[in-house]
């Protein structure tokens, strides 16, 4: 699996959010990378659903509270990352 990343749909953003899209995506991706690394490193056989929820919680914890509050990712995509963690198929895994 390639490194997970978040891309915002410009059609779902307000004009102000569209102007901030680049920095916002950068913050979201940074939080997701850190969360993925942390969850992967601490993975101890939990089910995919639990890994998916932990990944979401860890990502939100790495965001500014205002951004975290409005962060509602595509959970199917988040769970794909969780499956990759469970299968040990995330960059950094050996």
C-alpha positions as CSV (number, residue, x, y, z in Angstrom):
1,X,0.0,0.0,0.0
2,X,1.2,3.5,-0.8
3,X,1.4,6.0,2.0
4,X,-2.1,7.0,3.0
5,X,-3.2,10.6,2.2
6,X,-6.3,12.8,2.3
7,X,-7.5,14.8,-0.6
8,X,-10.4,17.3,-0.1
9,X,-13.2,17.4,-2.6
10,X,-13.2,21.1,-3.8
11,X,-16.9,20.8,-4.6
12,X,-17.7,20.3,-1.0
13,X,-15.7,23.3,0.3
14,X,-16.8,26.8,0.9
15,X,-14.9,29.6,-0.9
16,X,-12.9,30.3,2.3
17,X,-12.1,26.6,2.7
18,X,-11.0,26.4,-1.0
19,X,-8.5,29.1,-0.4
20,X,-7.1,27.2,2.6
21,X,-7.3,23.8,0.8
22,X,-3.5,23.3,0.5
23,X,-2.6,24.0,4.1
24,X,-5.6,22.1,5.3
25,X,-4.7,19.0,3.3
26,X,-1.2,19.3,4.6
27,X,-2.3,19.4,8.2
28,X,-4.8,16.5,7.6
29,X,-2.1,14.4,5.9
30,X,0.5,15.1,8.6
31,X,-2.0,14.0,11.3
32,X,-2.9,10.9,9.3
33,X,0.8,9.9,8.8
34,X,1.5,10.3,12.5
35,X,-1.6,8.4,13.4
36,X,-0.8,5.6,11.0
37,X,2.7,5.2,12.3
38,X,1.5,5.2,15.9
39,X,-1.3,2.7,15.3
40,X,0.9,0.5,13.2
41,X,3.7,0.5,15.8
42,X,1.2,-0.4,18.6
43,X,-0.9,-2.9,16.7
44,X,-1.3,-6.0,18.8
45,X,-3.9,-8.1,16.9
46,X,-7.0,-6.0,17.3
47,X,-9.9,-6.4,14.8
48,X,-10.0,-4.1,11.8
49,X,-13.0,-2.2,13.2
50,X,-11.1,-1.3,16.3
51,X,-8.0,-0.3,14.3
52,X,-10.1,1.9,12.0
53,X,-11.6,3.7,15.0
54,X,-8.2,4.2,16.7
55,X,-6.8,5.5,13.4
56,X,-9.6,8.0,13.2
57,X,-9.3,9.0,16.9
58,X,-5.5,9.4,16.6
59,X,-5.8,11.5,13.4
60,X,-8.4,13.8,15.1
61,X,-6.1,14.1,18.1
62,X,-3.4,15.4,15.9
63,X,-5.6,18.2,14.4
64,X,-6.5,21.7,15.7
65,X,-9.7,21.2,17.6
66,X,-11.8,23.3,15.1
67,X,-10.5,21.2,12.3
68,X,-11.0,17.9,14.2
69,X,-14.6,18.8,14.9
70,X,-15.4,19.2,11.2
71,X,-13.3,16.2,10.1
72,X,-15.6,13.6,8.7
73,X,-13.5,11.4,6.4
74,X,-14.7,8.6,4.1
75,X,-14.7,5.8,6.6
76,X,-14.4,3.2,3.9
77,X,-11.1,4.7,2.9
78,X,-10.0,5.0,6.6
79,X,-10.8,1.3,7.1
80,X,-8.7,0.4,4.0
81,X,-5.8,1.9,5.8
82,X,-6.8,-0.1,8.9
83,X,-6.9,-3.3,6.9
84,X,-3.4,-2.5,5.5
85,X,-2.2,-2.1,9.1
86,X,-3.7,-5.4,10.1
87,X,-2.1,-7.1,7.1
88,X,1.1,-5.2,7.8
89,X,1.1,-3.7,4.4
90,X,1.7,0.0,5.3
91,X,5.0,1.8,4.4
92,X,7.4,1.3,7.2
93,X,6.3,-2.3,7.9
94,X,8.8,-5.1,7.5
